[in-house]
């Protein structure tokens, strides 16, 4: 049954039409003239409009024109009612944009049949339109998927190449007055398995996490006990993306790049970081090890708080302030050290 708006200036005609429609099970709202009808339609969009043609102040043709000019009402079916059976008036009504035309006097069942017909016809038109564009949408989505895949692979290759270049050129200790730290415990979520399979899973999870972190611009990814620490230089940026936002996106991306994990916990924080160069003169190895200073210790405490509270991602107040409003925020807690921390549930909707 339809929600019908009946626009009729004759009280008797309006009563008869309304009675017939309600008896057929339709919901009916009434308007005594054209301006009232247009206002009522804009206030609550009807499914069908039944409108008299000859009305003072605003004719039915003018009502149809006003409805078709309104983007919110342009596709509402309109049935015009008139005592004039001249084909000229019928053409005028259809040219104005009416969907059907009934001449007075009409039988109540004719009006109900006309309403059912215009609803069915409009439904067929909408189904045909959706069907015609569905193929185009699917084709465009597939093109976009391929384009994003190529961009991802290209960016990953650039980041990995840049990482190897930095590693080959760096020597000596590193002191960063402004850095962002991402500390991740990915091993706690590994599913139980035989020892040989578990080793393979650990290797896969670690490598996947490293690739993800380097993709988002991490300068260093180092072991921290059984966990991983990624360090992002605070004075660098990829294009126009702030380093804090890249760290947030990296934390969220870890959940999508490690499907074998039951759970993981990540903490993100910002502050000064120091790394010590480790040079093995005998074997020619050159690398860095992390100095567990205040920033890293705070991140570690936040990660433990996240694990205790069942969170996926924890952030410091300083980090949250830097990524607002891009982060979706959940609960708040305090670490055992007394540092306030905030749950990040994901990226905020655009």
C-alpha positions in Angstrom: 0.0 0.0 0.0 1.2 3.5 -0.9 1.7 6.8 1.0 -0.5 9.0 -1.2 -0.7 12.8 -1.2 -4.1 14.0 -2.4 -4.3 17.6 -3.7 -7.9 18.7 -4.4 -9.6 22.1 -3.8 -13.2 20.7 -3.9 -14.1 19.4 -0.5 -16.6 16.8 -1.7 -14.3 15.4 -4.4 -11.4 15.3 -1.9 -13.6 13.4 0.6 -14.7 10.8 -2.0 -11.2 10.2 -3.3 -9.7 10.0 0.2 -12.4 7.6 1.4 -11.8 5.3 -1.7 -8.0 5.3 -1.2 -8.2 4.6 2.5 -10.6 1.8 1.9 -8.1 0.3 -0.5 -5.5 0.4 2.3 -3.5 3.4 1.2 -2.2 6.0 3.7 -3.6 9.4 2.6 -2.6 13.0 3.3 -4.7 15.8 2.0 -4.1 19.3 0.7 -6.7 21.9 -0.2 -4.7 23.7 -2.9 -1.5 23.6 -4.9 0.8 25.6 -2.6 -0.3 23.4 0.4 0.3 20.3 -1.6 3.9 21.3 -2.7 4.7 22.2 0.9 3.3 18.9 2.2 5.3 16.9 -0.4 8.5 18.6 0.6 7.8 18.1 4.3 7.2 14.3 3.9 8.0 12.7 0.5 5.0 10.7 -0.7 5.1 7.6 -2.9 2.3 8.9 -5.2 0.7 12.3 -5.7 -2.9 12.6 -6.9 -3.6 16.2 -8.0 -6.6 18.1 -9.5 -5.8 20.3 -12.5 -8.3 23.2 -12.2 -7.5 24.8 -8.9 -7.3 28.6 -8.0 -3.9 30.2 -7.4 -1.9 27.2 -8.7 -3.0 24.7 -11.3 -2.2 21.1 -11.4 0.2 21.7 -14.2 2.1 24.3 -12.1 2.2 21.8 -9.2 3.8 19.2 -11.5 6.3 21.7 -12.8 7.3 22.7 -9.2 7.7 19.0 -8.2 9.8 18.2 -11.2 12.1 21.1 -10.5 12.7 19.8 -6.9 15.5 17.2 -6.9 14.0 15.5 -3.9 10.6 15.1 -5.5 11.4 14.9 -9.3 10.7 11.2 -9.6 7.5 11.0 -7.5 4.7 9.7 -9.8 1.9 12.2 -10.3 -1.7 11.4 -11.4 -3.7 14.4 -12.6 -7.5 14.6 -12.2 -9.7 16.9 -14.4 -13.2 17.3 -15.7 -11.8 18.2 -19.1 -11.5 15.2 -21.4 -10.1 17.2 -24.4 -6.9 15.5 -25.8 -5.2 18.9 -25.8 -5.4 19.1 -22.0 -4.3 15.5 -21.7 -1.2 16.3 -23.8 -0.6 19.4 -21.7 -0.7 17.3 -18.5 1.7 14.7 -19.9 4.1 17.4 -21.2 4.2 19.0 -17.8 5.5 15.7 -16.5 2.5 13.8 -15.2 2.6 10.0 -15.1 -1.1 9.4 -15.7 -4.4 11.3 -16.3 -7.9 10.5 -15.1 -11.0 12.4 -16.2 -13.9 13.2 -13.9 -16.1 11.5 -13.0 -14.0 8.4 -12.4 -14.7 5.2 -10.5 -12.9 4.7 -7.2 -11.4 1.4 -8.5 -10.0 3.3 -11.5 -8.1 5.7 -9.2 -6.7 2.7 -7.2 -5.7 0.9 -10.4 -4.0 4.0 -11.7 -2.0 4.3 -8.5 -0.9 0.7 -8.7 0.1 1.1 -12.3 2.3 4.2 -11.9 4.0 2.6 -8.9 4.7 -0.6 -10.8 5.9 1.4 -13.9 8.2 3.5 -11.8 9.7 0.4 -10.1 10.4 -1.1 -13.5 12.2 2.0 -14.6 14.3 2.1 -11.5 15.2 -1.5 -11.8 16.2 -1.0 -15.4 18.4 2.0 -14.5 20.1 0.1 -11.7 20.8 -2.8 -14.0 22.2 -0.5 -16.7 24.7 1.1 -14.4 25.7 -2.0 -12.4 28.0 -3.2 -15.2 29.7 0.2 -15.4 30.2 0.4 -11.7 31.7 -3.1 -11.5 34.1 -2.2 -14.4 35.2 1.1 -12.8 35.8 -0.7 -9.4 37.9 -3.3 -11.1 40.0 -0.6 -12.8 40.4 1.2 -9.5 41.4 -2.0 -7.8 44.1 -2.7 -10.5 45.3 0.9 -10.2 45.6 0.8 -6.4 47.4 -2.5 -6.7 50.0 -1.0 -9.0 50.4 2.0 -6.8 50.9 -0.2 -3.7 53.5 -2.3 -5.4 55.3 0.8 -6.7 55.3 2.5 -3.3 56.4 -0.7 -1.6 59.3 -1.0 -4.0 60.4 2.6 -3.5 60.2 2.3 0.3 62.2 -0.9 0.3 64.8 0.5 -2.0 65.1 3.7 0.1 65.4 1.6 3.2 68.3 -0.3 1.8 70.0 2.9 0.6 69.7 4.4 4.1 71.1 1.3 5.7 74.1 1.3 3.4 74.9 4.9 3.9 74.3 5.3 7.7 77.1 5.0 10.1 77.4 6.1 13.7 74.8 6.6 16.4 71.4 8.2 15.7 69.7 10.8 18.0 66.2 11.9 17.1 64.8 14.8 19.1 61.4 14.2 17.5 60.4 10.7 16.5 57.4 8.5 16.5 57.5 5.0 17.9 55.3 2.1 17.1 55.7 -0.9 19.4 53.9 -4.1 18.4 53.4 -7.4 20.1 52.4 -9.7 17.2 53.5 -12.9 18.7 50.9 -13.2 21.4 48.2 -13.8 18.8 49.9 -16.7 16.9 47.6 -19.8 16.9 49.0 -22.9 18.7 50.8 -25.2 16.2 53.6 -27.8 16.0 57.1 -26.4 16.5 58.0 -26.5 12.8 54.8 -24.9 11.7 55.0 -22.3 14.5 58.5 -21.2 13.4 57.2 -20.7 9.9 54.2 -18.7 11.1 56.4 -16.5 13.3 58.7 -15.7 10.3 55.7 -14.9 8.1 54.1 -12.6 10.7 57.4 -10.8 11.4 58.2 -10.3 7.7 54.6 -9.1 6.9 54.8 -6.6 9.7 58.2 -5.3 8.6 57.0 -4.9 5.0 53.9 -3.0 6.2 55.9 -0.7 8.5 58.5 0.1 5.8 55.7 0.8 3.4 54.3 3.5 5.7 57.8 5.1 5.9 59.4 3.5 9.0 63.1 4.4 9.1 64.1 1.6 11.5 62.3 -1.7 12.4 64.1 -3.4 15.3 63.4 -6.3 17.7 62.5 -5.3 21.2 62.6 -8.6 23.1 59.8 -10.7 21.5 58.2 -7.5 20.1 58.9 -5.2 17.2 59.7 -1.4 17.4 59.4 0.8 14.4 60.9 4.3 14.5 59.7 7.1 12.2 61.8 10.3 11.9 59.6 13.2 13.0 61.4 15.6 10.7 60.5 13.7 7.5 57.3 13.3 5.6 56.0 11.3 2.7 54.5 13.9 0.3 52.1 15.9 2.4 51.3 13.3 5.0 52.4 14.1 8.6 54.5 11.4 10.2 52.0 10.9 13.0 49.3 10.1 10.6 51.5 7.6 8.8 52.2 5.9 12.1 48.5 5.7 12.9 47.8 4.2 9.5 50.6 1.7 9.9 49.1 0.6 13.2 45.7 0.1 11.7 47.2 -1.7 8.6 48.9 -4.3 10.8 45.5 -5.9 11.6 44.8 -6.3 7.9 48.2 -7.6 6.9 48.3 -10.4 9.4 45.2 -12.5 8.9 46.7 -15.5 10.8 46.7 -13.6 14.1 44.0 -14.1 16.7 45.1 -10.8 18.4 47.8 -8.2 18.4 48.5 -5.1 20.4 50.2 -1.9 19.2 51.2 1.2 21.1 52.1 4.5 19.3 53.9 7.4 21.0 56.1 10.4 20.1 59.3 11.7 21.7 63.1 11.6 21.5 64.7 8.3 20.5 68.3 7.2 20.4 69.9 4.3 18.4 73.4 3.0 18.8 75.4 1.8 15.8 76.6 -1.7 16.1 79.6 -2.5 13.8 81.0 -6.0 13.7 84.5 -5.5 12.3 85.1 -9.2 11.9 82.1 -10.0 9.8 81.5 -6.5 8.3 78.0 -6.2 9.7 76.6 -2.7 10.4 73.3 -2.0 12.1 71.6 -0.2 15.0 70.2 -1.2 18.3 67.6 0.7 20.2 68.3 2.6 23.4 65.4 1.9 25.7 64.8 5.5 26.8 61.8 7.3 28.1 59.8 7.3 24.8 60.3 3.6 24.2 59.6 2.7 27.9 56.3 4.7 27.8 55.3 2.9 24.6 56.0 -0.4 26.1 53.9 0.4 29.1 51.0 1.5 26.8 51.3 -1.8 24.9 51.0 -3.8 28.1 48.0 -1.7 29.2 46.4 -2.3 25.8 46.9 -6.1 26.1 45.5 -6.0 29.7 42.4 -4.1 28.6 41.8 -6.1 25.4 42.6 -3.2 23.1 44.2 -3.5 19.7 45.9 -0.1 19.5 46.9 2.3 22.3 48.1 5.8 21.9 49.6 8.5 24.1 47.8 11.8 24.6 50.5 13.5 22.6 50.0 11.2 19.7 46.2 11.4 19.8 46.5 15.2 19.7 48.7 15.0 16.6 46.4 12.7 14.7 43.0 14.2 15.7 40.5 14.1 14.0 41.8 11.1 11.9 41.5 8.6 14.7 38.4 6.8 16.0 38.8 6.9 19.8 37.6 4.3 22.3 38.2 3.9 26.0 40.9 5.5 28.2 43.1 4.0 30.8 46.3 4.5 32.8 49.5 2.5 32.5 51.3 1.0 35.5 53.7 3.9 35.2 50.8 6.3 35.6 50.8 7.5 32.0 47.4 8.1 30.5 46.6 6.1 27.3 43.8 6.0 24.8 42.3 3.2 22.8 42.3 3.7 19.0 39.6 1.6 17.3 40.5 2.6 13.8 40.5 5.4 11.3 37.7 7.9 11.6 35.2 8.1 8.8 35.7 10.8 6.2 
